[in-house]
Amino acid sequence: MGGKKKRSMKRAERTQQKTPHKKEKRGAASPTEKKTVPGITMPNVKSDKFAAELKKMKVITPSTVASRFELRLSIARQFLKELESKGMIKFVSKSSNLRIYKPAD
């Protein structure tokens, strides 16, 4: 029972006076490599790049769109709703959290 003993004033002063050794960072990312941040803005619906990519996919879900186009999941959901309203994709089924689409013919 009990806990760690309280250090004496002398011991606390000594530890504060000591300068810490600088450790080298191991495995740190080089400055040329940047971490990719998912896009915040919705991509252009009329873009041929997105239309061609979506037609190649058999099943379209928000998570697949978010990972393929480097978007946030919320933006991907909005993007799919817009594509559905434009008639570029068709709604297939829905569970509590997941909506599944397929490319329109």
NORDA-V145608 format. One record per residue. N is the residue number from 0. RES is the residue in one small letter. SS is DSSP state (@ for helix, = for strand, . for the rest). OMEGA is omega in radians with two decimals (NA if undefined). D_LAST is the distance of its C-alpha to the last C-alpha in Angstrom with 2 decimals. Layout:
{{N:RES:SS:OMEGA:D_LAST} {N:RES:SS:OMEGA:D_LAST}}
This chain:
{{0:m:.:-3.11:72.17} {1:g:.:-3.13:72.39} {2:g:.:-3.14:70.33} {3:k:.:-3.13:70.57} {4:k:.:3.09:73.90} {5:k:.:-3.13:74.13} {6:r:.:3.10:75.01} {7:s:.:-3.12:78.30} {8:m:@:3.14:78.50} {9:k:@:-3.10:79.74} {10:r:@:3.12:76.87} {11:a:@:3.12:74.29} {12:e:@:-3.13:75.89} {13:r:@:-3.12:75.82} {14:t:@:3.10:72.12} {15:q:@:-3.11:71.37} {16:q:@:-3.13:73.55} {17:k:.:3.08:71.88} {18:t:.:-3.12:69.16} {19:p:.:3.11:66.05} {20:h:.:3.11:65.13} {21:k:.:3.12:62.01} {22:k:.:3.08:59.52} {23:e:.:3.10:57.14} {24:k:.:3.13:53.49} {25:r:.:3.06:51.91} {26:g:.:3.13:48.33} {27:a:.:3.13:47.71} {28:a:.:3.11:44.73} {29:s:.:-3.08:45.80} {30:p:.:-3.14:45.56} {31:t:.:3.12:42.97} {32:e:.:3.10:40.44} {33:k:.:3.11:38.88} {34:k:.:-3.12:37.11} {35:t:.:3.11:33.57} {36:v:.:-3.14:33.09} {37:p:.:-3.09:29.63} {38:g:=:-3.13:28.40} {39:i:.:-3.10:29.38} {40:t:.:-3.13:27.41} {41:m:.:3.13:23.74} {42:p:.:-3.14:21.78} {43:n:.:-3.09:20.45} {44:v:.:-3.07:16.95} {45:k:.:-3.10:16.60} {46:s:.:3.13:17.62} {47:d:@:-3.13:15.81} {48:k:@:-3.11:17.26} {49:f:@:-3.14:15.59} {50:a:@:-3.14:12.08} {51:a:@:3.13:12.57} {52:e:@:-3.11:14.18} {53:l:@:3.13:11.63} {54:k:@:3.12:8.86} {55:k:@:-3.06:11.76} {56:m:.:3.09:12.47} {57:k:.:-3.12:11.77} {58:v:.:-3.12:13.32} {59:i:=:3.06:13.97} {60:t:.:3.11:17.38} {61:p:@:-3.12:19.82} {62:s:@:3.11:22.15} {63:t:@:3.11:19.83} {64:v:@:-3.14:18.82} {65:a:@:-3.12:22.53} {66:s:@:-3.09:23.73} {67:r:@:-3.09:21.34} {68:f:@:3.14:21.88} {69:e:.:3.11:25.42} {70:l:=:2.99:25.08} {71:r:.:-3.06:26.97} {72:l:@:3.14:25.38} {73:s:@:3.11:25.99} {74:i:@:3.12:24.34} {75:a:@:3.11:21.25} {76:r:@:3.12:21.05} {77:q:@:-3.14:21.42} {78:f:@:3.14:18.82} {79:l:@:3.09:16.18} {80:k:@:3.12:17.39} {81:e:@:3.11:17.09} {82:l:@:3.11:13.51} {83:e:@:3.14:12.75} {84:s:@:3.11:14.89} {85:k:@:3.11:13.21} {86:g:.:-3.13:9.75} {87:m:.:3.09:8.41} {88:i:=:3.13:8.40} {89:k:=:3.09:9.00} {90:f:=:-3.13:12.53} {91:v:=:-3.13:13.43} {92:s:=:-3.09:17.22} {93:k:=:2.94:20.29} {94:s:.:-3.08:23.76} {95:s:.:-3.07:26.72} {96:n:.:-2.97:25.77} {97:l:.:3.04:22.28} {98:r:=:-3.11:18.87} {99:i:=:3.14:15.91} {100:y:=:2.99:12.32} {101:k:=:3.14:9.13} {102:p:=:3.11:6.44} {103:a:.:-3.14:3.80} {104:d:.:NA:0.00}}
